[in-house]
Amino acid sequence: MLILSRKEEESIVIGDEIVIKVVSIDKGSVKLGFEAPPHMLILREELKKAVADENLKASAQNDEIALTSLSQKLKK
């Protein structure tokens, strides 16, 4: 992991297309601005985890429905 110190209004560049800028620093909170191409998805880590968890739940429910349906078909 690369660790950098940045002051307000300073930026970090990733590759040729991504810029992360420190917008403000206030009371232990840092606001960051992101510039990236529209095709790149930028998510907070906790949101990405929540989406992944919901997808797992939905998948498990679909598996249960499929197994129930298959079981019913096999009984016929």
N, C-alpha and C positions, 0 to 999 in steps of 0.2 A: 504494500500500500504506500502510495506517495502522500506525504503530508506536507502541505504548504501553508505559510502564513500570508494572509492578504489583508489589506486595509480597505476601508470603505471606498467604493468606486474603482477598486482594482479588479482585474479579471484574470481568468485562467482560460487558456485555449486548448481544446482537445481536437487533434487532427486539423483539418482545414474548415470544418463546418460547425463546430460547437464552441460557444463562448459562455462561460459561467462568470457572472459579475456579482461582486458583493455590493448590494444596493444600500443596505444600512445595517448598523450594529447598534442594538439598544437593549439594555437590561438583560444581558445574557442570551439574547436572541439575535440570530443573523438572518437577514433576508437576502436571498439569492435570486438573481435573474438569469434565465437561460435563453440563449439564442441557438436554435437548431433548425435544420430543414423540417418541413411539415410532415414528412414521412417517418420521422423519428418520434417514438413514443417516450414521453418523459412522465414518470409517475413517482409519487412518494413511496418509499419502501413499504410502509404499512398498508397503503392502498393496493399495491401489487400483491402483497401477502393475502389480503382480504379477498381479492378476486380469485387468486389461486385456491384458497380454501373453499370458496363458493363453488368453483368449478369441480373440485373433488367431491363435494357433497352432491352436486347435481349428477355427476358421473356415477356415484354409488347408488343414487336413487334410480337412475336409468338402468344400471346393472340389475338391481332388485326387480324392477318392472319386467325386464327382459327375461330374467330367470323364472319369474312367476308365470309369464306368458308361455315360455317354453315348457314349463312343468305342466300347465294346463293342456297344451297341445299333445304332450306325450301321454297324458291320461286318456285321451280320446281314442 
